[in-house]
Amino acid sequence: MRVEEDLLGVRELKDESYYGISTLRSAENFNLTGRKVNLELIKAIVQIKMAAIITNYELAKVSEEKKEAILKACKEILAGEFDEEFILDALQGGAGTSTNMMVNEVIANRAIELLGGQKGDYSLVHPNEDINLSQSTNDVYPTAVRIAALKLLIPLSEEVANLQEVLQEKEREFANYLKLGRTQLQDAVPITLGQEFSAYAEAISRDRWRLFKVAERLKQINLGGTAIGTGLNAPRKYIFKVVKEIRNITGLNLAHAENMIDNTQNLDVFVEVSGLLKALAVNLNKIANDLRLLSSGPKGGIGEIKLPQVQVGSSIMPGKVNPVIPEAINQVAFLVISNDQAITLAAQSGQLELNVMTPLLSDKLLESLTVLKNGVKVFGERCITGIEANQKRCQELLEDSLGLLTALNPYLGYKLTTEIAKEVLIGEKKVREAVLERGLFSEEELKQILSPTEMTHPGIAAEKLYKEWKIKD
């Protein structure tokens, strides 16, 4: 065991632990969720520490030997060699100070080892005086959240783009499959299955554009602002050099915030990002719900499409296969939507120069980005790609529906069309049969009016025929 001391007293730590007394106390205080701090956030903080030590070296504030040891320790952490040392709970008081100090301690103790010392000998490398030099949790943590969010936005945007392409492929594949449209879950006018999928693709396209635009909002960072954004204890040269270094290290086009005090106080940018993630979740949920409805059955439901069968559905009902992928996407959407509420509450709870609720905000935002990326990928690969159209069922439901009568409305008028509708409803006739029996149209004329091309495009169906009809009338 080794002994470390802080303001509150002395504590023993295991010799093998790279974290120190600050982390130990925090671990005892914040056993809340059973989930650890998101590793993407840890990596982002480590990258900030790398930028800081390079900058401090250039300003002659640390030795080259110390700089090299710290950089090596950071690189090892980024490679995943010390993941088990980051033990703190995702939720914590203190505006993220516990997480920042945990990273400081792990880097310091590994650097001490690399310099030939024993863990806990902070005369060689100190968590605060060296690793945290020219910094505060209040500029490190919000900057790290932005970096982590940007890193997660990249793969999410790629998966959203892939999903859009898959939906567009289905739009083309199903372009000529005429089916019944529905409003308020009741029969409406005809539509093609391809047109339905075109709407899904367009909604996801909007989400793709939103994610692209919102990334710009996250690139303004307050690194160098220290405690409240004024930059106290950070040399002016450091403030501008450290942003340049973090750009180089992360590969992100980060920029120095024009008003670091604002950037330290206010977290509304994360509310904006979360709101756009919620919009994506809403669209995914709508599509998933539609697919569950359209594939319902196979005998007692709509059954116009067939979803890929990915697993057996029931422990008691033989032959049952459930729409488990859309169901999972529904739950992903619910999670993201509820996370947005937590993010909103956290962001609005800042007071004066600081918002102490950043651990909750960070945890929920990074969770939403991660689960959406995974969900969108699964949705596209394990569901959308394998959807098949049941053309026979589409035609069957359409032929039995009153929706076809809407195309006849301009020809026959609302009153007569309603009479035919009643006749169809109380009898066993189909729409085409009931219309032909009245001798109102020839079979060829009715075929023109009720063709897929005519019924699913703007204007009056078979407009040339309609003009001739009106002349005769």
JOPEGI-V120089 format. One record per residue. N is the residue number from 0. RES is the residue in three letters. PHI is phi as a letter, one per 40 degrees, with the letter a starting at -180 (none if undefined). Layout:
<<N	RES	PHI> <N	RES	PHI>>
This chain:
<<0	MET	none> <1	ARG	b> <2	VAL	b> <3	GLU	b> <4	GLU	b> <5	ASP	b> <6	LEU	d> <7	LEU	c> <8	GLY	h> <9	VAL	b> <10	ARG	b> <11	GLU	c> <12	LEU	b> <13	LYS	c> <14	ASP	d> <15	GLU	c> <16	SER	c> <17	TYR	c> <18	TYR	c> <19	GLY	b> <20	ILE	c> <21	SER	c> <22	THR	c> <23	LEU	d> <24	ARG	c> <25	SER	c> <26	ALA	c> <27	GLU	c> <28	ASN	c> <29	PHE	b> <30	ASN	c> <31	LEU	b> <32	THR	b> <33	GLY	g> <34	ARG	b> <35	LYS	c> <36	VAL	d> <37	ASN	d> <38	LEU	c> <39	GLU	c> <40	LEU	c> <41	ILE	d> <42	LYS	c> <43	ALA	c> <44	ILE	c> <45	VAL	c> <46	GLN	c> <47	ILE	c> <48	LYS	c> <49	MET	c> <50	ALA	c> <51	ALA	c> <52	ILE	c> <53	ILE	c> <54	THR	c> <55	ASN	c> <56	TYR	c> <57	GLU	c> <58	LEU	c> <59	ALA	g> <60	LYS	c> <61	VAL	b> <62	SER	c> <63	GLU	c> <64	GLU	c> <65	LYS	c> <66	LYS	d> <67	GLU	c> <68	ALA	c> <69	ILE	c> <70	LEU	c> <71	LYS	c> <72	ALA	c> <73	CYS	c> <74	LYS	c> <75	GLU	c> <76	ILE	c> <77	LEU	c> <78	ALA	c> <79	GLY	g> <80	GLU	c> <81	PHE	b> <82	ASP	d> <83	GLU	c> <84	GLU	c> <85	PHE	c> <86	ILE	c> <87	LEU	c> <88	ASP	c> <89	ALA	c> <90	LEU	b> <91	GLN	a> <92	GLY	c> <93	GLY	g> <94	ALA	g> <95	GLY	g> <96	THR	d> <97	SER	c> <98	THR	c> <99	ASN	d> <100	MET	c> <101	MET	c> <102	VAL	c> <103	ASN	d> <104	GLU	c> <105	VAL	c> <106	ILE	c> <107	ALA	c> <108	ASN	c> <109	ARG	c> <110	ALA	c> <111	ILE	d> <112	GLU	d> <113	LEU	c> <114	LEU	c> <115	GLY	g> <116	GLY	c> <117	GLN	b> <118	LYS	d> <119	GLY	g> <120	ASP	c> <121	TYR	c> <122	SER	c> <123	LEU	c> <124	VAL	a> <125	HIS	b> <126	PRO	d> <127	ASN	c> <128	GLU	c> <129	ASP	b> <130	ILE	c> <131	ASN	b> <132	LEU	d> <133	SER	g> <134	GLN	b> <135	SER	a> <136	THR	d> <137	ASN	c> <138	ASP	b> <139	VAL	c> <140	TYR	c> <141	PRO	c> <142	THR	c> <143	ALA	c> <144	VAL	c> <145	ARG	c> <146	ILE	c> <147	ALA	c> <148	ALA	c> <149	LEU	c> <150	LYS	c> <151	LEU	c> <152	LEU	c> <153	ILE	c> <154	PRO	c> <155	LEU	c> <156	SER	c> <157	GLU	c> <158	GLU	c> <159	VAL	c> <160	ALA	c> <161	ASN	c> <162	LEU	c> <163	GLN	d> <164	GLU	c> <165	VAL	c> <166	LEU	c> <167	GLN	c> <168	GLU	c> <169	LYS	c> <170	GLU	d> <171	ARG	c> <172	GLU	c> <173	PHE	b> <174	ALA	d> <175	ASN	b> <176	TYR	c> <177	LEU	c> <178	LYS	a> <179	LEU	c> <180	GLY	c> <181	ARG	b> <182	THR	b> <183	GLN	f> <184	LEU	g> <185	GLN	b> <186	ASP	d> <187	ALA	b> <188	VAL	c> <189	PRO	c> <190	ILE	a> <191	THR	c> <192	LEU	c> <193	GLY	c> <194	GLN	c> <195	GLU	c> <196	PHE	c> <197	SER	c> <198	ALA	c> <199	TYR	c> <200	ALA	c> <201	GLU	c> <202	ALA	c> <203	ILE	c> <204	SER	c> <205	ARG	c> <206	ASP	c> <207	ARG	d> <208	TRP	c> <209	ARG	c> <210	LEU	c> <211	PHE	c> <212	LYS	c> <213	VAL	c> <214	ALA	d> <215	GLU	c> <216	ARG	c> <217	LEU	c> <218	LYS	c> <219	GLN	c> <220	ILE	b> <221	ASN	b> <222	LEU	c> <223	GLY	h> <224	GLY	c> <225	THR	f> <226	ALA	c> <227	ILE	b> <228	GLY	h> <229	THR	c> <230	GLY	g> <231	LEU	d> <232	ASN	g> <233	ALA	b> <234	PRO	d> <235	ARG	d> <236	LYS	c> <237	TYR	c> <238	ILE	d> <239	PHE	c> <240	LYS	c> <241	VAL	c> <242	VAL	c> <243	LYS	c> <244	GLU	c> <245	ILE	c> <246	ARG	c> <247	ASN	c> <248	ILE	c> <249	THR	c> <250	GLY	g> <251	LEU	b> <252	ASN	c> <253	LEU	c> <254	ALA	b> <255	HIS	c> <256	ALA	c> <257	GLU	c> <258	ASN	b> <259	MET	c> <260	ILE	c> <261	ASP	c> <262	ASN	c> <263	THR	c> <264	GLN	c> <265	ASN	b> <266	LEU	b> <267	ASP	c> <268	VAL	c> <269	PHE	c> <270	VAL	c> <271	GLU	c> <272	VAL	c> <273	SER	c> <274	GLY	c> <275	LEU	c> <276	LEU	c> <277	LYS	c> <278	ALA	c> <279	LEU	c> <280	ALA	c> <281	VAL	c> <282	ASN	c> <283	LEU	c> <284	ASN	c> <285	LYS	c> <286	ILE	c> <287	ALA	c> <288	ASN	c> <289	ASP	c> <290	LEU	c> <291	ARG	c> <292	LEU	c> <293	LEU	c> <294	SER	c> <295	SER	c> <296	GLY	i> <297	PRO	c> <298	LYS	b> <299	GLY	b> <300	GLY	b> <301	ILE	c> <302	GLY	g> <303	GLU	c> <304	ILE	b> <305	LYS	b> <306	LEU	c> <307	PRO	d> <308	GLN	c> <309	VAL	b> <310	GLN	a> <311	VAL	c> <312	GLY	c> <313	SER	a> <314	SER	c> <315	ILE	b> <316	MET	b> <317	PRO	c> <318	GLY	g> <319	LYS	c> <320	VAL	b> <321	ASN	b> <322	PRO	c> <323	VAL	c> <324	ILE	c> <325	PRO	d> <326	GLU	c> <327	ALA	c> <328	ILE	c> <329	ASN	d> <330	GLN	c> <331	VAL	d> <332	ALA	c> <333	PHE	c> <334	LEU	c> <335	VAL	c> <336	ILE	c> <337	SER	c> <338	ASN	c> <339	ASP	c> <340	GLN	c> <341	ALA	c> <342	ILE	c> <343	THR	c> <344	LEU	c> <345	ALA	c> <346	ALA	c> <347	GLN	c> <348	SER	c> <349	GLY	c> <350	GLN	b> <351	LEU	f> <352	GLU	c> <353	LEU	a> <354	ASN	b> <355	VAL	c> <356	MET	c> <357	THR	c> <358	PRO	d> <359	LEU	c> <360	LEU	d> <361	SER	c> <362	ASP	c> <363	LYS	c> <364	LEU	c> <365	LEU	c> <366	GLU	c> <367	SER	c> <368	LEU	c> <369	THR	c> <370	VAL	c> <371	LEU	c> <372	LYS	d> <373	ASN	c> <374	GLY	c> <375	VAL	c> <376	LYS	c> <377	VAL	c> <378	PHE	d> <379	GLY	c> <380	GLU	c> <381	ARG	b> <382	CYS	b> <383	ILE	d> <384	THR	d> <385	GLY	c> <386	ILE	c> <387	GLU	b> <388	ALA	c> <389	ASN	c> <390	GLN	c> <391	LYS	c> <392	ARG	c> <393	CYS	d> <394	GLN	c> <395	GLU	c> <396	LEU	c> <397	LEU	c> <398	GLU	c> <399	ASP	c> <400	SER	c> <401	LEU	c> <402	GLY	d> <403	LEU	c> <404	LEU	c> <405	THR	c> <406	ALA	c> <407	LEU	c> <408	ASN	d> <409	PRO	c> <410	TYR	c> <411	LEU	b> <412	GLY	g> <413	TYR	c> <414	LYS	c> <415	LEU	c> <416	THR	c> <417	THR	c> <418	GLU	c> <419	ILE	c> <420	ALA	c> <421	LYS	c> <422	GLU	c> <423	VAL	c> <424	LEU	c> <425	ILE	c> <426	GLY	b> <427	GLU	b> <428	LYS	c> <429	LYS	c> <430	VAL	d> <431	ARG	d> <432	GLU	c> <433	ALA	c> <434	VAL	c> <435	LEU	c> <436	GLU	c> <437	ARG	c> <438	GLY	g> <439	LEU	c> <440	PHE	a> <441	SER	c> <442	GLU	c> <443	GLU	c> <444	GLU	c> <445	LEU	c> <446	LYS	c> <447	GLN	c> <448	ILE	c> <449	LEU	c> <450	SER	c> <451	PRO	d> <452	THR	c> <453	GLU	c> <454	MET	c> <455	THR	b> <456	HIS	b> <457	PRO	c> <458	GLY	g> <459	ILE	c> <460	ALA	c> <461	ALA	f> <462	GLU	c> <463	LYS	c> <464	LEU	c> <465	TYR	c> <466	LYS	c> <467	GLU	c> <468	TRP	c> <469	LYS	c> <470	ILE	c> <471	LYS	c> <472	ASP	c>>
